[in-house]
Amino acid sequence: MIENSNVEPVLKLTERAVIAVKEFMKEPDITGEGLRIGVRGGGCAGLQYALDFSSAKDNDHVYEQDGLLIFVDPLSAIHLEGTIVDYTMGLSGAGFKFINPLAKTTCGCGNSYAS
């Protein structure tokens, strides 16, 4: 994974996550050049992860991992430092899982956390 500004990436995706994102991007209604990963207020624990397909915006951290472009805004980068994003499949369904070393508590669904 590389970033266009020669700074260490704030997060990484597992191989399963990269494969899943690339599969989703093949859908005809998906637009954007890559995956935007962010954090916003909300969820049952205070902060919520956000995933979307997008293009780069001014001031974004832009990374490339296995041919996948990843965009993270500067504020989200602070909250996502050291995070690993995985894609899991189980009895309760499939989805992205965030392993965030900065999260002090997480909710049961795993989509929100408090720092």
For each residue, the residues with C-beta under 8 A, 3 or more apart:
1: 9 12 63 64 65 66 70
2: 9 63 64
3: 6 7 8 9 61 62 63 64
4: 62
5: 61 62
6: 3
7: 3 61
8: 3
9: 1 2 3 12 61 63 65 70
10: 61 72 77 80 81 82 83
11: 37 70 72 80 81 82 83 84 85
12: 1 9 65 83 84 85
13: 17 18 21 65 68 70 84 85 86
14: 17 18 84 85 86 87
15: 18 19 66
16: 19 20 86 87 88
17: 13 14 20 21 85 86 87 96
18: 13 14 15 21 22 65 66 68
19: 15 16 22 23 87
20: 16 17 23 24 87 94 96
21: 13 17 18 24 25 35 68 87
22: 18 19 25 26 67 68
23: 19 20 26
24: 20 21 27 30 53
25: 21 22 30 35 53
26: 22 23 30
27: 24 30
28:
29:
30: 24 25 26 27 53
31: 53
32: 36 52 53 54 55
33: 54 55 56 69
34: 53 54 55 56 68 69 70 71
35: 21 25 51 52 53 54 68 69 70 71
36: 32 50 51 52 53 54 70 71 72 73
37: 11 49 50 51 70 71 72 76 80 85
38: 49 50 52 72 73 76
39: 47 48 49 50 75 76 79 80
40: 47 48 50
41: 46 47 48
42: 46 47 48 112
43: 46 47 48 107 111 112 113
44: 107 108 109 112
45: 105 106 107 112 113 114
46: 41 42 43 112 113 114 115
47: 39 40 41 42 43 79 112 113 114 115
48: 39 40 41 42 43 111 112
49: 37 38 39 96 98 111 112 113
50: 36 37 38 39 40 76
51: 35 36 37 96
52: 32 35 36 38
53: 24 25 30 31 32 34 35 36
54: 32 33 34 35 36 57 71
55: 32 33 34 71
56: 33 34 60 62 69 71
57: 54 60 71 73
58:
59: 73 74
60: 56 57 71 72 73 74
61: 3 5 7 9 10 71 72 73 74 77
62: 3 4 5 56 69 70 71
63: 1 2 3 9 69 70 71 72
64: 1 2 3 67 68 69 70
65: 1 9 12 13 18 68 70
66: 1 15 18
67: 22 64
68: 13 18 21 22 34 35 64 65
69: 33 34 35 56 62 63 64
70: 1 9 11 13 34 35 36 37 62 63 64 65
71: 34 35 36 37 54 55 56 57 60 61 62 63
72: 10 11 36 37 38 60 61 63 76 77 80
73: 36 38 57 59 60 61 76 77
74: 59 60 61 77 78
75: 39 78 79
76: 37 38 39 50 72 73 79 80
77: 10 61 72 73 74 80 81
78: 74 75 81
79: 39 47 75 76 100 102 115
80: 10 11 37 39 72 76 77 83 100 102
81: 10 11 77 78 101 102
82: 10 11 100 101 102
83: 10 11 12 80 98 99 100 101 102
84: 11 12 13 14 98 99
85: 11 12 13 14 17 37 96 97 98 99
86: 13 14 16 17 96 97 99
87: 14 16 17 19 20 21 94 95 96 97
88: 16 94 95 96 97
89: 93 94
90: 93 94
91:
92:
93: 89 90
94: 20 87 88 89 90
95: 87 88
96: 17 20 49 51 85 86 87 88
97: 85 86 87 88 110
98: 49 83 84 85 103 110 111 113
99: 83 84 85 86
100: 79 80 82 83 103 113
101: 81 82 83
102: 79 80 81 82 83 115
103: 98 100 106 113 114 115
104: 113 114 115
105: 45 113 114
106: 45 103 110 112 113 114
107: 43 44 45 110 111 112 113
108: 44
109: 44 112
110: 97 98 106 107
111: 43 48 49 98 107
112: 42 43 44 45 46 47 48 49 106 107 109
113: 43 45 46 47 49 98 100 103 104 105 106 107
114: 45 46 47 103 104 105 106
115: 46 47 79 102 103 104
